[in-house]
Amino acid sequence: MPYKYNESRRHHFKKPTYRQTNYAEYNQSLRERGRIDIWLSDDIIENWQTEQRT
């Protein structure tokens, strides 16, 4: 219901625009967005148990 209430005046709602000024930092953040880092403590690595492959 709420979206239908303003339907006649919808064309008056302007989409906000943003201006990018720090391009280097923005590009770096986009590169790191898909990056996944996993940290394992030394204790976990020492106690890791796997079966021997033949």
C-alpha positions in Angstrom: 0.0 0.0 0.0 2.7 2.6 0.8 4.3 2.5 -2.6 0.9 3.1 -4.3 0.1 6.1 -2.1 2.7 8.3 -3.7 2.4 6.9 -7.3 0.9 10.1 -8.7 3.8 12.2 -7.4 6.6 9.6 -7.9 8.2 11.6 -10.8 8.9 14.4 -8.4 11.3 12.2 -6.3 14.8 12.8 -7.6 17.4 10.1 -7.3 20.4 11.4 -5.2 23.7 11.8 -7.0 27.1 11.5 -5.5 30.4 12.9 -6.7 33.5 10.8 -6.2 36.6 12.8 -5.3 39.1 10.2 -3.9 39.5 7.9 -6.9 42.6 6.1 -5.7 41.1 5.2 -2.3 37.7 4.2 -4.0 39.4 2.0 -6.5 41.4 0.2 -3.8 38.3 -0.4 -1.7 36.6 -1.9 -4.8 39.6 -4.3 -5.3 39.5 -5.3 -1.6 35.7 -5.8 -1.5 35.9 -9.4 -2.8 39.0 -10.2 -0.8 38.7 -12.8 1.9 41.4 -13.2 4.5 41.4 -16.2 6.9 43.8 -16.1 9.9 44.5 -19.3 11.8 46.4 -19.2 15.1 49.6 -21.2 15.5 47.9 -23.5 18.0 45.3 -24.5 15.4 47.9 -25.2 12.7 50.0 -27.3 15.1 47.0 -29.4 16.1 45.6 -29.8 12.6 45.0 -33.5 11.9 44.6 -34.9 8.4 44.9 -38.4 7.0 48.1 -39.3 5.2 47.7 -39.5 1.4 49.2 -42.5 -0.4 
